């Protein structure tokens, strides 16, 4: 049986090119949550989802868990039955690790740890170095959690048996860091963790640590399948040996003749290291160990990178523009998101970027609302708080964005709560069959069918039938019928049987209608459905004349056998 889809009373009226596909505006469905729903604060700085599906919100008035219906809120407390609680109600970061622990960061540069499986806060320091402050947190590929600060060294937390936690401090006082001003902590392809400070470098494994440099101020790190590289703020590039000594060897320098050049960010691809500076963008080729200008990105000065959830690179540089660097091709897509007049009133650019499961890229801005870029149609849409229709925002100052496991997009807004967004018309392409000025029956679709060759047939409410190519981009032919087409089907010979409202059935150039004098004619001229069964027989359903079975004779003529509710076979 041919694939068949019957859609009644589908009105398709838009204002773009006739008889062509185009990118349509997104129709959004949203759910808004704020303090009236139980959220402890309308300012949410971070959102994560745990393995059970609960949503966790970092707010300026405590930690909040949302189960889809209600909130459970956590705040600082002096309750006698609680040994551990939040250090501060103002929460600015959340990190969900691989072992079911939530790491909760506060402006005090302290981290709480909450065991999601047992539902309680835990002491991961065991009384050690209670005054150590850490402002950054990352989960390494092996599951270890690292925290550090630009003034207070670093700490490693490892997961043991029976949900136990062990931690180690790295500091100049402990003798395992050259100084406490830590710039970054990263893992290489060999599983080693590198702690870079402003005056040296430490390498560590789970069994040992070693200070390998006490002089250089390291800015960034890159690791491919075999080697690990470092670049200093002065532009010197070093390579670390892969053996246990992890010795550093200086390879080259980026700025041999320019003392004013400075690094602003770095990004690693499969074969090169992209280095952003105040004078443009350079590439370091891992294979040739040579530095050259990046032709695609060279014009971008003072670039800073953002990685989206797929680790794709985006660059911004205090211009209101953001650049999407497509790693596979090296191409760059440019978006102007914040106009100059708005940028002047924003202290610094803040973007969060999500490439969702439907290939839509969502970009939140601080000061100019939300953008949605549809990759398939190359179409960018802008949503702001001033919109009258389909408005997901009550503020243009957005703080965070993420996608949950079932495709919902969560957006948090400064002082305006959170919204969960779904695209109601995602995956739908629209066709305008007649003039965009026609608000009559010429754009009302009564039937859609697809032939065995993949071509589509669309019938409108003014007696027209349109034949489209398999991609639905070109109208191949238009047919005029004396009545509206309600149904059609192909028989075993490839002929189209077309059923109409009031004029019976058309097959090629022949029409078959009800005749009072002929009991073998069609039982009624209002035909609502035609189907071909597994034996190749054609069945016609009518409005008032019951069911008809078509019987084709040797001379090519067709008669009809009638069935009603009283004599169904």
DAQUI-V103136 format. One line per field, one symbol per residue. phi: phi as a letter, one per 40 degrees, with the letter a starting at -180 (. if undefined). psi: psi as a letter, one per 40 degrees, with the letter a starting at -180 (. if undefined). burial: # if it has 9 or more other ideal C-beta (glycine too) atoms within 8 Angstrom, else .. Layout:
phi = ???
psi = ???
burial = ???
This chain:
phi = .ccbbbbbfccbbbbbccfacaccccbbbabbbaccchccacbbcabbbcccgccbbcbcahcbbbbhbabbbbbcabdccbcbaccaccbbabbbccbgbbbbcbccgbbcbbccccgacbcccfgcfcccbbbbaabcdcgcbbbaacbbgaabbbcbcffcbbbbcbacccgbbcaccccababcccgcbbbbbcaiabbabcbabacbabbcccbabbabcbbbbbbcccgcbbbccccccfccbcbabcbcbacccacbaaabbcbabcbcbcbhbbbbccccfbbaccccbdccbfcbcbbccbgccbbbagbgcbbcccdcbgcbbbbcbbcdccccbbcacbbbbbcccbgbbbbcbbhbgbbbbcccbfbbbbbbccccbfccbbacccbaaabccbgcbbbbbcgbgbbbbbccbcgbbbbbcbdcccbbccbcccababcccgcbbbbbcbgcbbbbcccfbbccabbbbcaccbaaabcccgcccbcbchbgbbbgccbbbcbdcbcccdcaccbbabbbcccgcbbbcbcbbgbbbcbcbccgcbbbcbbbccbcc
psi = hihhhhhifhhghifahifiiihiihhihihihadeeehdiehheihihieeeihhhhiefihhhheediihihiiifhdehdiaididhheihhhaeefihhhiieefihihhhddefiiiheefehfeehhheihihideeihhiiieefaihhhihaiffihiiihhiddeeeidieghdihiiaeeeihhhhaefahhiiaeeiihhehfdihhdiiihaddihiihideehhihhieaddfiihhdiidgdegeehiidiihhadeihhhhieeahihhhddefihiihddedehifihihhaeefihihiffeeiihhhhdddeihhhhhdhidddddehdihhihhhhieefhhhhiigefaiihhhddefhhihhieeidifheieiegidiiihaefeihhhiiheeaiihhihdfhehiihhdaheehfaeeehhdihihideeiihhhiefeihhhiidefdhhdihihieihhdiiihaeeeihhhhigeeahhhbeiihihhdeheeihdiegheihihaeeeihhhhideeahhhhhhideeihihhihaedfi.
burial = .#.#.......#.#....##.#.#.#.#.#.####..#############...######..#####....#.###.........##.##.#######...######..########....###.#......###..#.##..#######..########...#.#.#.####.#.#############..#######.#######...#####..#########..######..#######....#.#...#.##.....#.######...######..#######....#..#..##.#######.#...######..########....#..#.##...##..#..#.######..################......#.###.#..###############..########.########......####..#.#...##########...######.########..#..#.....#.#########....######.#####....###......############.....#####..######.......###.###.....
